[in-house]
Amino acid sequence: MTAQRNRLVSPAAVESVRSSEESASGDSGGATCSLTQSVLDYPTENGRRYHKFREGSYYFPNDEVEMERLELHYELMKLAMGGREFFAPLTDPMKCLDVGTGTGRWAIEMAEMFPKCEITGTDLSPIQPDWVPSNVHFVVDDASEEDWLYPPSSFDYIHTRYLLGSMEDFRDLIRKGFKYTKPGGWMESQVNKTPLSQSEKNRPSDDSLRSF
């Protein structure tokens, strides 16, 4: 069963867009246009389109070309993972969170796999499809915020994929994931293992790259 999703935004997104509009207009009152239109008022640079909420905090575009790349990347990852969406021992999860959901493809696939599970995908850009399974919700939010939208211990499973370079401190994301995962739940972060080359192996033990 599919349903048309509502475009949801976090309070942080409301305040961020409102503040930027007030600053540009010199108005200290409320936002001058609807919140949906504000979040969708994407800036462009060098012919590419970027997110409005937390403008500049994520370096990649969110336009059609980037969405096609993300879809291809999803298919390649699924092939590399033997057709699997996850490796955690999930049986009957009731609430799952996809941080940095992108086009929402993973969240949609999981919703179809677990129709009784409420799947929430968060991202800086509302570029996900309008028609999705009824148990999927997408929210404009910033995972780097200290407090997420949910009470602690809310999720059976939290998923991230290729967010290693998207956060100032990935360990902080893991810490927050632990906070919002239920006791006995799982957080899974899927990234490539990037081996060092021979020349890099000869770097000093306190070298920044080796530490990374």
Salt bridges, closest charged atoms under 4 A:
GLU15 OE1 - ARG18 NH1 3.84
GLU55 OE1 - LYS52 NZ 3.66
ASP63 OD2 - ARG48 NE 2.60
GLU66 OE2 - ARG69 NH2 2.64
GLU71 OE1 - ARG105 NH1 2.76
GLU75 OE2 - ARG105 NH2 2.52
GLU85 OE2 - LYS78 NZ 3.20
ASP98 OD1 - HIS159 ND1 2.76
GLU109 OE2 - ARG105 NE 3.28
ASP130 OD1 - ARG7 NH2 3.44
ASP142 OD2 - ARG54 NE 3.05
GLU145 OE2 - ARG54 NH2 2.11
GLU146 OE1 - ARG175 NH2 3.01
ASP147 OD1 - LYS179 NZ 3.50
ASP156 OD1 - LYS182 NZ 3.52
ASP169 OD1 - ARG171 NE 3.13
ASP172 OD1 - ARG175 NH2 2.48
ASP172 OD2 - LYS176 NZ 3.22
ASP207 OD1 - ARG203 NH1 3.58
